[in-house]
Amino acid sequence: MNAAAHRLLLLDYPAEFAPGARSAVRTCLRINPAEKVTLITDRATEAIAASLAVQLEARGCTWNAFLLEDLAPRPLAGMPAEVLADMESSQASIFAVQVQPNELGSRMQMTDVVNRRRMRHAHMVNITPEIMCHGMRADFDLVDRLSQKVLDRVRRATRIRATTAAGTSIVADMNPDYKWFKTSGIISTEKWGNLPGGECFTSPGEVNGTFVVDGVVGDWLCARYGLLAASPLTIEIAQNRIVRCSSDNKQLEADFWAYTHTDENSDRVGEFAIGTNLGVQRVIGNILQDEKFPGIHIAFGNPYGEHTGAPWRSGTHIDVVGLGFNIWLESPDGEEQIMRDGRFLIAA
């Protein structure tokens, strides 16, 4: 255990964090005493990291902690070498940090190590006290059962249609060469996962239509703009690319357009996902939890090709979340509606 780990164990934190921290370490990551864990945090997230540290110590495993501001100026130009080096000898890692603009590249350096070494990795980006006491208290075994039922169905689907009362109407044609995954909160070596977990995702073949973002947008725009019910962002998509977007909030419109035109694939639909966390009852203005809200979210940019099989890449990735979905799956067996007005029609 290094000095930063010792310091975390001395920090006070709200007792309300303990159930979520215990769930992360014991249920989601299933850390055992013979393993080594790398815990990465920052000053803004120290109290949450302290609750995780206590659970790691209770498991009796070997672990080290790293406070980003002790190692490099923020925003990070790259993930500090000390962090990456420690991960090389760990079986699991936890990233509990508040993100800053233009830090995605550093996170991708970290997940490159995770993917190469097939580590169990809990990605707790922008984790907050509210999430620790809400989404992290979900019954992840229940979420996993629902996620598996959704996964079994979407893997057979050739097309997914979705609508909302707010005006979303999209059609997503699936590519049979791209893989679907579930990140239900039960984290395996197959795919690292966000916590709180609860989604099934792939990279689509092609998406067309209108997506109305009346929930939230991702990355650093989420903290800036929060809940979008009063000023939704409408995105027109043709052949998997953004062709226009509009909102009464013109600064949001401009920031989103700039973000999704950073590189040649930033405006391309890289992720198509269905949120499955039944413990999330509403969006709260934090993409880490809100993308697990039951319904559809898509992301423009990086398609996680190392997992999905999509052969292209982007240096950006931004999720958008809508509300109140109706979802139909089309397959060789016919058509099945799996969600009506935001409620799953599949029993967990």
RABELCOR-V800666 format. One record per pair of residues at least 12 apart in sequence whose C-alpha atoms are under 6 Angstrom apart, sorted by sequence separation. I is the first residue (numbers start at 0). J is the second residue. If there is no record, write none. Layout:
# RABELCOR-V800666
I/J
I/J
This chain:
# RABELCOR-V800666
159/171
184/196
214/226
215/227
233/245
301/313
326/338
158/171
183/196
184/197
214/227
232/245
279/292
300/313
325/338
158/172
182/196
183/197
213/227
232/246
301/315
325/339
158/173
182/197
183/198
213/228
231/246
276/291
300/315
301/316
325/340
157/173
182/198
275/291
276/292
300/316
324/340
181/198
230/247
274/291
299/316
323/340
324/341
181/199
213/231
274/292
275/293
299/317
323/341
180/199
212/231
274/293
298/317
180/200
212/232
274/294
298/318
179/200
211/232
273/294
297/318
179/201
211/233
273/295
297/319
178/201
210/233
272/295
296/319
210/234
272/296
296/320
35/60
37/62
39/64
41/66
74/99
209/234
241/266
272/297
32/58
34/60
35/61
36/62
37/63
38/64
39/65
40/66
41/67
209/235
240/266
271/297
32/59
33/60
35/62
75/102
78/105
91/118
93/120
97/124
240/267
270/297
32/60
77/105
90/118
91/119
92/120
93/121
94/122
95/123
96/124
97/125
208/236
239/267
270/298
91/120
94/123
95/124
96/125
207/236
239/268
269/298
20/50
173/203
174/204
207/237
268/298
269/299
294/324
20/51
173/204
207/238
268/299
269/300
172/204
267/299
269/301
270/302
21/54
172/205
205/238
206/239
266/299
267/300
269/302
12/46
171/205
205/239
265/299
171/206
265/300
170/206
264/300
170/207
169/207
169/208
143/183
168/208
169/209
142/183
168/209
7/49
167/209
167/210
167/211
139/184
294/341
265/313
264/313
265/315
44/96
36/89
35/89
38/92
35/90
36/91
37/92
38/93
39/94
40/95
41/96
36/92
40/96
226/284
4/63
225/284
4/64
135/195
3/64
134/195
0/62
1/63
3/65
0/63
202/269
119/187
202/270
203/271
119/188
201/270
202/271
217/286
118/188
122/192
123/193
201/271
117/188
120/191
121/192
122/193
123/194
200/271
119/191
121/193
122/194
200/272
199/272
199/273
198/273
198/274
197/274
198/275
197/275
197/276
198/291
197/291
218/317
202/302
217/317
217/318
216/318
216/319
215/319
215/320
201/307
214/320
214/321
212/320
213/321
212/321
19/131
16/131
19/135
19/136
100/219
146/275
178/307
177/307
177/308
142/276
137/278
134/278
134/279
27/184
27/185
28/186
27/186
163/323
163/324
162/324
162/325
161/325
161/326
160/326
160/327
159/327
159/328
158/329
156/328
157/329
156/329
157/330
156/330
155/330
145/347
144/347
